[in-house]
Amino acid sequence: MDKDKSKIGEFHFVTEPYLLDFRGRVTIPMIGNYLIHVASSHAAERGFGFNDMSERHTAWVLSRLAIEMIEYPAMSEPITLYTWVDEVGRLFTSRCFELVDGNGKTFGYARSIWAAIDVETRRPTLLDIARLSAYVTDRPCPIEKPGKIAAVENETEGVPYFIKYSDLDINGHLNSIKYMEHLLDLFDLDLFKTKDIKRFEIAYQSEGKYGMKLMLYKREADNGKYDMAICNEGKAICRAAVMWH
């Protein structure tokens, strides 16, 4: 057990009031930020962080993310976030997360898929399977893996958006979390007043750049489940699915 424990990252946060939404609750994009932070820290502690990758002229990119919430913590509540690697392939690695509240109760899980790209060509590079596999553990993550999301852009009217300064990340591209924020902004405020997001899933397909005109789409696929997309010139740069309950 101790050997496996060293593979699992444990990180602590407090739900700061200035980061919460109008309901005084954490948001899905805020949780996304926590997940990316702990993934980066966990990788850095094991020699695969931002600086380590930069030395090899490579960078991690988030390919897919699925977050499932059991409940939402309240203001000023401590959160413990556990993260671990559960699978390593030639081009992708899979990382899981468990979110635990101040009473030790699990309130959410997440699954993510990451790729490494060459910073010059922006093309995928092969992962160091041997080194990364040393950190794989079989700790369970009882939510569905990210799956295929239906295309919606040709079946519904889109909402235009131009990428601005505040949308950009350290690489000068549309920040992973901004995709999430812009998609959730398509929903009416009344929905947030009466329902909660049970599952949010996103698949990133290409990078958004400053000034790019985007079209944002959503369509109700089932009762409370929506398929969504962000497109540029008719081509999806990401797809997402949101389930409310």
Buried (B, 14 or more C-beta within 10 A) or exposed (E): EEEEEEBBBEBEBEBEEEBBBEEEBBBBBBBBBBBBBBBBBBBBEBEBBEEEBEEEEBBBBBBBBBBBBEEBBBEEBEBBBBBBBBBBEEBBBBBBBBBBBBEEEBBBBBBBBBBBBEBEEEEBBEBBEEEBEEBBBEBEBEBEBBEEBEBBBEEBEBBEBEBEEEBBBEEEBBBBBBBBBBBBEBBEEEEBEEEBBBBBBBBBEBBBBEEBEBBBBBBEBEEBBBBBBBBBEEEBBBBBBBBBE
